[in-house]
Amino acid sequence: MLNKIKNKSLVSEDKLLKPNKLSICIGAVLLAGNFSLAAQEAENENVPSDKAQSSEIKSYEVIEVKGVRGSLTRSLIQKRMSVGVTDSISAEDLGKFPDLNISESLQRIPGVTLNRNSNGEGQAINLRGLGPQFTLVEINGITGTDNGTGGRFGLASGDRGFNFELLAAELFSNVTVAKSPSASQTEGGMAGIVKLETPKPLSYQGMNLTTTVQGNYSDVTGDTDPRAAILFSNNIDDVFGVAFSLAYSDTAFRSDTAEGGSWRSMSSVGRGNSSDLIANGTRYYNFLEERETLGSTLTLQYRPTDNLEVMLDAIYATMDNQRLANRNDMPAENPGPTLNTVVNNGVVTSGQFTGVQQRVGTNYYETDETLKQLALRATWTPSDNWTIRPFIGQSKRKTERVNDLYSFRLAENNSFDPGVVTYTVRGDHVDFSSDKTDFMSNPEDFLFNVFIFRPSVDDDKETTAKLDFEHFMDVDGLTSIEFGFRYADREKSLVQTQDRLLRVAGGPDSVPSLASLAKLLPFHVSGAVASPMQLSADPTRIREVFFPNGQLLPGMELRPYTSFNAAESWVVEEETFNAYFQANFEVGNATFNTGLRLVKTEQTATGSSVANPFLPSETITPVSVSNSYTRFLPSFNMRYQLQDDLILRLAYSETLSRPNLSNLSPSETIRGIDEGGGAGSKGNPNLQPFTADNFDLGLEWYFAGDGILAANLFYKDIDGLIDTASYTEVRSFPRQSDGVIVQGPIVFTTFENGASAKIKGAEFIYQQPLDFTDIEWLSSFGVVFNFTYADSTADFGNENDVRKTGLPGLSKQSFNASAYYDNGTLDVRLSYAWRERYLAQFSDDFGVPRFTDDFGQLDLSANYRVSSQLQLQMQVLNLTDEQMINQSTDQYLPYGVNQLDRRIMFGARYTF
């Protein structure tokens, strides 16, 4: 139960000149202690390999720059040296990433926009207009097993999008986004690949110990929560190194939302035959969450000779998350007279409605999640001409969830009499009220409706083995050839059960009301008309009230649904075999690679077929379906040095993303049932992957040592996108009020390949320190700006499909702007991230599309160096206290206003 909810560095040069001088400069930095990081980037990001650069590495005087500017310099060097189209973010110092959440940092990369959870925190990313499931995330070379990107409820399971909430930013030293993959890189990210790297001990000199202690203050709750991190590294004679990090946080969140919900025609909600749209989800949402996370990393690095390096990476992370999602609603979805309506352009902007049921529903969610990851890799150079890189790793992510619903319905004198509900549209708000309740002062009038208990266990395990070879040569510009093999075995399972606590038909009327376990929760949405407190059911009281002394109350029944459990549980096994060949060239001023990757995938999806999952005697039939496919993925990446400071990039690749694992399940899910029927979904084990032809053309001007002005055009031609198809079946299911089995139509949604889409866009980057004048104080300032334009067209069957003018998650325009000050003692960074309106969910409540309006957030980060060892820190997230606005249908009608939190982190960082 929710008993924990609270009341309460590198080179600084005037100019990087010729390519060989750049190589000398990079080489000096590598020799100064950053060799491992750059070498890893060389391997992963198409940077010329160690062998290719070794002849250019010479002694050079190096000025090491830390802080914000040092981070920007390192990232810029990685971008400049890569052959493909990449962007990177580097830690400002050992154990000090520029943001508390890695996804918050990623949004500052061109083409990346952020998906936020109900608290406004970054949860997952979109890349170049494609959603989280189209981006592959690798952690230390292992594909990141995921727990889904579950939106505001955090319940989605089985999608391939990576959820960043579990891993603290302090655990990482570098993040790179590869937007034009090469044949040597793992497939699966049709949009691109995000590579996360933890600190490597031989990248740092000697012994280092860094500790950070912070307070995390919430402007909404008024509470200050603890956050701490420690990072230890020891480099012993550049032969053996160990790095260990630990990050802990215990954070309470609260966010409130006033919603009108999805808009539907009056005829579809039983109010006559009118096609006028009506607000169908007038409700208040209150989210309370406490999240405790513990993350740790361990790296052992052994380099006995110049020809051999062995590295062991381990990650262990846990999250204990407890959440209340309290909903007080009065949706006008039941048949009844409608009074005094005002209709504007087919939209009911105000009216009075009778027959509306008013409810207090409290969802209690508990998530216990564990991530374990282990990777062993080596780099062996048996001769001057060969490098061999073996790799084996395993990732396990297990999530145990509790998902309870406690529902109460408004009644008067034990007889349901919902009264009259009124709503009026006012800008982004839908103001609503009832003559029977204010959701604050009459808990005794809300009688027991139903309790539903839906626990689940989500297991995801992947084992990967790779063997890569590189042969160096010098034949007519051919510098090396690479080839290798990869095998991965992944198994994803979901086991769900459901029990319902119901009143026995004809039983006593003495079932406790909401008053027996009510609690008032604070509520505030700026601009909304709402009471300052809202009724909810206290989960800590459920057992003692409804199960006194461990016994069920008379007149109550706890009914299991065995058939339902079987229908919603599934296992998907996926085996992947890869082989690739890649040739690397240097011809004149051109550095390029070309290659081909073979992808063979075999999948087996297992589930159960149950005609009526709510009937206890229904026959359960196991179902297992196998599917396989083979694809060839060509790629080409080129960097051409037009001038000393001007680089042209050209890239082509064919990429793929596999369908969400939950979409492959042969099982079915039924949700949202009432007396008129409900909605369900069913997977399709025969789905094929989506593929895309990708083109990039970019021009980069490095006009100063830390300055860049760049533009990149990109185009994606996507085939095989999954679309949905619907069909209706009459099914038996329990009536919510008393559990009596009734029949009604269930509208099922299933999945099929076939749709195509095209995305075209442009990315622009400007970065410059203001040290080009003689004004000394101005030289400590700098600016970073990037802008992305992305547009899509899609070929879906329905001409009115909203995805035709914008794929889910795609904002046509987005930008990030940062201004910083860094004088070596004080560094301050002010960052603003903005994105245009986008389709947040194609099928929200009742299948109606939901959009998120334009949103921008301003963040502040500051560090003051008291000494070479001690820093004082402060960060402010959502400095201007922004709200998130959601809208319904392609008319952008008011769906909801989410009041986000402003958080202030303050503390100290000490390096021993």
Summary of the structure (lengths in Angstrom):
residues: 912
radius of gyration: 28.6
end to end distance: 41.5
largest distance: 92.1
contacts: 3290
relative contact order: 0.12
helix: 11%
strand: 58%
